[in-house]
Each structure stands twice: as C-alpha cells, then as structure tokens.
Amino acid sequence: MPFTLQQDTFIVIAHFRSATLTENGYWEYPLPSCFHQFHNEYHDVMGALPTAFLQNVTGLWYIVDHDDPSLGKIALWQWIIRIVFLLLQISPLLRYLDTLIYGLKSSIAKRTASLDQWQVVYYRRMLDEDTNGALLRLFHCFLHAAPQAIIQLTLLIRTIATAEKRANLDTGK
C-alpha cells in the first residue's frame, strides 16, 4: 500500500510516542497502538483500498462474462447500469439483483413446458452470479482482515523472539 510522506511521518511519530520503558531497561514499541492511531487518523485509506479492489475485480468479471458467447450479447443500458453501480461502489447489490432476476426467469421457464432448455440456462446463470457474489464477499472479508492479521503475526513473532532472547540471557547462553 503506497503511503504519502505525511502518512509515513505519522507512522514514525506514532511508533515512537507509543514507546514504554520496561523495568529491565528496554524500550518497547507496541505495534497495535501505532496501528490504532494510524487507523483513527487515516481511516479512509484502510477502508477505500479493499472497496476499490473489489470494484476492479467486479468490472473485470463483467468483461469476462461479456466475452462468453454462451451468455449472449449484453445491452448498452445494462452496461450503463453496471458502470453506475461500479462508480457508486455498490456492485455487490447488482450481483444480488442479477441472481434474483435469473432465478425468477428460471422459475418461469420451468413452469412453461416449451422453455425447458432456457430453464437450465437461466439456472446456470443464477448460480454463476451467486458464486461471483460469494467470492466477492470472501475477498472483501479477507482484505479488511489482512492488515490486522499481519500486525498480530508480527507481534507474535516479536513476542516469541523477545521471550527466547530473555530466556537465553537468564540462562547465560
């Protein structure tokens, strides 16, 4: 994630301000405090990146779907709606609407005896849209949780390394 000079400076200042002197005479710099301060100061950065990534993935998936000849041509008004939903960053809602529309078309085609082959096509499209929506939700969850997981992993590694160093100092190794 590229940071501006202002954000880099804030991270360094927050890191050193959160330092505490332990009873052993060591300075400790807790990363969660630094991360919390950064998140409070620049909350828009932490939330905008996963959303922007998801909008790009959704747009690419729409383009890939457009290239599939079995799905047929997509009307211009549908592309305009997709672009508007992408710009408003509510494209998952459009996925849900597409899933609902294809489900209804599949149900109608099932009731009509002459449209049995279309029932299978609409049902497959409904499942594809639902799968895409589920994958986007999964990406979204991981993208929001990844920064915190990385910090927790860093803390765990530092804690284990510090405990081993202290144990080695106590035993004289």
Summary of the structure (lengths in Angstrom):
residues: 173
radius of gyration: 25.3
end to end distance: 40.3
largest distance: 85.4
contacts: 406
relative contact order: 0.09
helix: 83%
strand: 2%
